[in-house]
């Protein structure tokens, strides 16, 4: 995803899974200066806002549109995701010296500005898709994916300032917005909840006590603004779903992968356990009314026992996830 959303940065090269930027190359330096000038023109409205991505990098978006067109699926909104600026800047290695872009003030600013313009463009594309199939009442959400945020803050001399820098991206998103954290959210949640976001997305399956341990005042202020959470409760990898000890037998055909798929009630029970710990702390119905149930992260590597069966498993998991959400809404009398 790093290269997917930031390949428009001149000279950015993806090699063996890592992104590099060679400042020894005159053409790269010139390209970066030209891009900075273009971004300035967009900020002062001389050029149209947004930096569009090539269609080949957004196949999922266009495939989704085709599926919705063909199936006439009953949906209430569209959700997208883009690599966040801190993870991007932490991932890019600058040559010479092999320094991370997040440690270079000018490059970090460039990454922030590029992310903001791409997010602006993508949020408007998602809104178009939502309006096309749902009309004006459709919901549109764009998440910044920040899996490396805990590392970024750990290595930063000004961690709070680094988190606040994300606001320059959030303010350009033209729909509801959120931030997703893959690692232990407790290390960053107090700072992130102060940002202008509608959802904080985290792996509630592995870290179910996150909200229970979050600073009460910070949590209360966040909820008072009508914000919510995306609870990652649906298993999203073969290891999480099957258990590593069963994968070999599943690949050999000895065990049936569909025997490991949870019931909707399993997800519902996990959600109820989380909120039951919060009943003396907050209004859990209000919390749930502004929240979502989601996969722990994404399904991009779900190819066991093979990609074809993996796709069927993912579809089944998403159906179960929706059923679990219905059960939660019924139990707590929550309407759309």
C-alpha positions as MATLAB code, in Angstrom:
seq = 'XXXXXXXXXXXXXXXXXXXXXXXXXXXXXXXXXXXXXXXXXXXXXXXXXXXXXXXXXXXXXXXXXXXXXXXXXXXXXXXXXXXXXXXXXXXXXXXXXXXXXXXXXXXXXXXXXXXXXXXXXXXXXXXXXXXXXXXXXXXXXXXXXXXXXXXXXXXXXXXXXXXXXXXXXXXXXXXXXXXXXXXXXXXXXXXXXXXXXXXXXXXXXXXXXXXXXXXXXXXXXXXXXXXXXXXXXXXXXXXXXXXXXXXXXXXXXXXXXXXXXXXXXXXXXXXXXXXXXXXXXXXXXXXXXXXXXXXXXXXXXXXXXXXXXXXXXXXXXXXXXXXXXXXXXXXXXXXX';
ca = [
       0.000    0.000    0.000;
       2.908    2.394    0.604;
       3.895    2.495   -3.071;
       0.291    2.166   -4.236;
      -0.771    5.502   -2.756;
       2.489    7.416   -3.008;
       4.027    6.303   -6.323;
       3.434    9.828   -7.650;
       6.387   11.037   -5.560;
       9.163   11.406   -8.189;
      11.943    8.858   -7.816;
      10.163    6.637   -5.323;
      11.327    3.089   -6.050;
       9.928   -0.125   -4.616;
      12.626   -2.785   -4.248;
      12.169   -6.086   -2.418;
       9.257   -4.719   -0.414;
      11.002   -1.505    0.679;
      10.538    2.003   -0.733;
      13.610    4.131   -1.501;
      14.268    7.683   -2.616;
      17.705    8.539   -4.037;
      18.562   12.209   -3.495;
      21.893   11.715   -5.314;
      19.908   11.663   -8.551;
      19.517   15.168  -10.014;
      16.318   14.229  -11.861;
      14.763   13.005   -8.606;
      15.636   16.245   -6.796;
      14.252   18.322   -9.679;
      11.088   16.229   -9.745;
      10.576   16.752   -6.025;
      10.943   20.515   -6.414;
       8.412   20.546   -9.252;
       5.986   18.527   -7.117;
       6.392   20.950   -4.206;
       5.542   23.827   -6.524;
       2.462   21.999   -7.793;
       1.294   21.342   -4.247;
       1.659   25.035   -3.372;
      -0.544   25.959   -6.347;
      -3.186   23.510   -5.116;
      -3.086   24.986   -1.618;
      -3.795   28.477   -2.902;
      -6.476   27.155   -5.292;
      -4.673   28.061   -8.509;
      -4.682   24.365   -9.464;
      -7.628   22.005   -8.755;
      -7.333   20.079   -5.506;
      -6.435   16.421   -5.389;
      -3.835   14.105   -6.881;
      -5.535   11.303   -8.841;
      -4.103    7.793   -8.807;
      -3.701    5.624  -11.889;
      -6.494    3.105  -12.397;
      -4.041    0.182  -12.196;
      -3.348    1.063   -8.553;
      -7.036    1.133   -7.638;
      -8.347   -2.065   -9.194;
     -10.257   -2.887   -6.028;
     -12.256    0.343   -6.221;
     -13.324   -0.248   -9.802;
     -14.010   -3.935   -9.153;
     -16.270   -2.906   -6.265;
     -18.211   -0.601   -8.572;
     -18.664   -3.420  -11.088;
     -19.870   -5.844   -8.395;
     -22.353   -3.327   -7.004;
     -23.620   -2.669  -10.526;
     -24.059   -6.380  -11.280;
     -25.479   -7.593   -7.964;
     -27.529   -4.570   -6.865;
     -26.322   -5.387   -3.352;
     -28.114   -3.840   -0.392;
     -25.468   -1.631    1.240;
     -25.574    1.431    3.486;
     -22.178    2.911    2.722;
     -18.724    2.661    1.153;
     -15.461    2.406    3.106;
     -11.964    2.935    1.731;
      -8.417    3.023    3.091;
      -5.160    4.773    2.261;
      -1.667    4.477    3.724;
      -1.245    7.127    6.409;
       1.522    9.759    6.178;
       3.459    8.644    9.271;
       3.667    5.019    8.116;
       4.608    6.190    4.621;
       7.339    8.539    5.841;
       8.668    5.898    8.223;
       8.767    3.310    5.419;
      10.693    5.353    2.847;
      14.484    5.061    3.023;
      16.377    8.127    1.788;
      19.699    7.705   -0.020;
      22.468    8.492    0.588;
      22.685    7.797    4.302;
      19.678    5.436    4.510;
      17.768    7.873    6.732;
      14.011    7.493    7.066;
      11.959   10.192    5.379;
      10.119   10.897    8.638;
      13.394   12.231   10.072;
      13.871   14.703    7.203;
      11.698   17.764    7.838;
      11.273   18.726    4.169;
      10.514   15.199    2.959;
       8.119   14.580    5.822;
       6.252   17.750    4.893;
       6.139   16.569    1.279;
       4.695   13.196    2.284;
       2.042   14.958    4.391;
       1.042   17.223    1.502;
       0.945   14.401   -1.040;
      -1.118   12.206    1.265;
      -3.531   15.074    1.863;
      -4.121   15.605   -1.863;
      -4.466   11.887   -2.632;
      -6.864   11.498    0.311;
      -8.893   14.485   -0.944;
      -9.202   12.921   -4.404;
      -9.943    9.404   -3.115;
     -12.567   10.598   -0.635;
     -14.395   12.365   -3.468;
     -14.207    9.217   -5.623;
     -15.698    7.176   -2.785;
     -18.447    9.761   -2.373;
     -19.280    9.472   -6.075;
     -19.572    5.709   -5.694;
     -21.743    6.056   -2.606;
     -24.069    8.582   -4.246;
     -24.334    6.450   -7.382;
     -25.698    3.440   -5.509;
     -27.214    5.006   -2.386;
     -28.131    8.550   -3.222;
     -27.386   11.473   -0.911;
     -28.071    9.396    2.212;
     -25.194    6.977    1.637;
     -22.357    6.823    4.151;
     -18.749    7.295    3.013;
     -15.709    6.568    5.200;
     -11.985    6.816    4.462;
      -9.457    5.350    6.881;
      -5.796    6.289    7.174;
      -3.914    3.034    7.681;
      -1.148    3.693   10.231;
       0.267    0.263   11.185;
       3.666    1.772   12.011;
       2.340    4.614   14.160;
       3.585    3.102   17.458;
       7.096    2.787   15.956;
       6.960    6.333   14.587;
       6.125    7.752   17.995;
       8.635    5.586   19.816;
      11.460    6.892   17.591;
      10.284   10.524   17.596;
      11.622   13.252   19.884;
       8.239   15.013   19.590;
       5.629   12.238   19.427;
       2.609   14.459   20.072;
       3.674   16.870   17.325;
       3.999   13.966   14.893;
       0.441   12.818   15.634;
      -0.910   16.364   15.275;
       0.730   16.553   11.845;
      -1.899   14.081   10.615;
      -4.516   16.829   10.968;
      -3.237   18.401    7.735;
      -4.366   15.227    5.957;
      -7.610   14.714    7.883;
      -8.851   18.222    7.087;
      -8.663   17.450    3.338;
     -10.843   14.322    3.528;
     -14.340   15.110    2.272;
     -16.221   12.351    4.066;
     -16.152   10.615    7.433;
     -12.639    9.676    8.412;
     -10.798    7.298   10.690;
      -7.391    5.934   11.643;
      -6.508    2.244   11.765;
      -3.803    0.878   14.092;
      -2.515   -2.698   13.687;
      -0.279   -2.945   16.758;
      -1.223   -2.525   20.422;
      -3.445    0.594   20.324;
      -2.883    1.461   23.985;
       0.496    2.980   23.137;
      -1.087    5.665   20.916;
      -4.822    5.854   21.585;
      -4.758    8.799   23.990;
      -3.051   10.981   21.356;
      -5.086    9.717   18.386;
      -8.473   10.252   20.046;
      -7.686   13.968   20.254;
      -7.581   14.189   16.448;
     -10.545   15.161   14.284;
     -11.575   11.608   13.381;
     -14.926    9.834   13.336;
     -13.589    6.326   13.971;
     -10.631    4.747   15.729;
     -10.080    1.313   14.170;
      -8.161   -1.331   16.111;
      -7.702   -5.077   16.517;
     -10.289   -5.709   19.219;
      -9.821   -9.445   18.849;
      -6.246   -9.350   20.143;
      -6.611   -6.261   22.333;
     -10.128   -6.522   23.789;
      -9.355   -4.455   26.900;
      -8.170   -1.378   24.960;
     -11.081    0.922   25.808;
     -11.242   -0.331   29.382;
      -7.629    0.812   29.874;
      -7.955    4.083   27.931;
      -7.863    7.314   29.907;
     -11.469    7.940   31.017;
     -11.482   11.689   30.384;
     -10.007   11.318   26.889;
     -12.512    8.611   26.022;
     -15.450   10.616   27.358;
     -14.481   13.736   25.398;
     -14.077   11.680   22.246;
     -17.506   10.063   22.579;
     -19.135   13.378   23.488;
     -18.162   14.630   20.031;
     -20.259   11.816   18.523;
     -17.227    9.738   17.509;
     -16.971    5.954   17.542;
     -14.779    2.904   17.032;
     -14.256    0.249   14.397;
     -13.924   -2.969   16.406;
     -11.720   -5.442   14.505;
     -13.442   -8.632   15.613;
     -13.576  -10.739   12.430;
     -10.524  -13.034   11.981;
      -8.592  -11.814    8.956;
      -5.746  -14.289    8.371;
      -5.482  -18.083    8.018;
      -3.365  -18.164   11.180;
      -6.000  -16.297   13.182;
      -8.919  -18.304   11.777;
      -7.496  -21.825   11.616;
      -4.668  -21.691   14.161;
      -1.123  -22.235   12.887;
      -1.189  -25.840   14.089;
      -4.004  -26.677   11.642;
      -2.768  -24.982    8.469;
      -0.659  -27.923    7.250;
      -3.583  -30.337    7.519;
      -5.893  -27.865    5.768;
      -3.446  -27.493    2.882;
      -3.252  -31.300    2.554;
      -7.027  -31.591    2.557;
      -7.108  -33.531    5.833;
      -9.181  -30.829    7.558;
     -12.021  -28.743    6.147;
     -11.278  -24.984    6.397;
     -14.996  -24.191    6.665;
     -15.166  -26.124    9.958;
     -13.154  -23.278   11.528;
     -15.398  -20.419   10.478;
     -16.989  -18.804   13.571;
     -20.682  -18.264   14.102;
     -22.086  -14.758   14.147;
     -22.807  -15.269   17.842;
     -19.074  -15.801   18.492;
     -18.343  -12.283   17.221;
     -21.397  -10.872   18.990;
     -20.289  -12.410   22.288;
     -16.832  -10.879   21.955;
     -18.385   -7.467   21.405;
     -20.718   -7.865   24.353;
     -17.796   -8.869   26.575;
     -15.866   -5.740   25.587;
     -18.726   -3.334   26.262;
     -19.770   -5.096   29.468;
     -16.450   -4.004   30.966;
     -17.339   -0.406   30.107;
     -20.875   -0.107   31.487;
     -19.839    1.775   34.635;
     -17.568    4.064   32.603;
     -19.604    5.200   29.578;
     -22.984    4.901   27.882;
     -22.353    1.707   25.899;
     -25.479    2.103   23.744;
     -24.253    5.532   22.655;
     -20.817    4.001   21.966;
     -22.247    1.167   19.855;
     -24.554    3.494   17.963;
     -21.480    5.315   16.626;
     -19.314    2.243   15.998;
     -18.649   -0.521   13.467;
     -17.640   -4.194   13.431;
     -14.835   -4.845   10.960;
     -12.141   -7.421   10.129;
      -9.033   -7.232   12.322;
      -7.239   -5.563    9.416;
      -7.526   -6.731    5.772;
      -7.851   -9.979    3.800;
      -5.137   -9.475    1.185;
      -3.121  -12.612    2.112;
      -6.019  -15.020    2.648;
      -4.859  -17.694    0.167;
      -5.002  -20.893    2.234;
      -5.730  -23.581    1.178;
      -5.746  -21.727   -2.168;
      -6.857  -18.308   -3.468;
     -10.165  -19.621   -4.842;
     -11.260  -21.191   -1.556;
      -9.771  -18.243    0.345;
     -12.080  -15.873   -1.543;
     -15.110  -17.972   -0.566;
     -13.987  -17.982    3.067;
     -13.603  -14.202    3.072;
     -17.091  -13.741    1.632;
     -18.485  -16.054    4.290;
     -16.670  -14.190    7.057;
     -18.077  -10.875    5.845;
     -21.590  -12.332    5.790;
     -21.120  -13.529    9.370;
     -19.731  -10.126   10.348;
     -22.870   -8.418    9.024;
     -25.055  -10.919   10.872;
     -23.144  -10.199   14.087;
     -23.700   -6.464   13.593;
     -27.441   -7.129   13.199;
     -27.451   -9.125   16.436;
     -25.711   -6.294   18.310;
     -28.156   -3.728   16.921;
     -31.116   -5.881   17.977;
     -29.775   -6.586   21.449;
     -29.070   -2.927   22.233;
     -32.022   -1.579   20.235;
     -29.826    0.445   17.890;
     -31.244    1.708   14.603;
     -29.484    3.214   11.610;
];
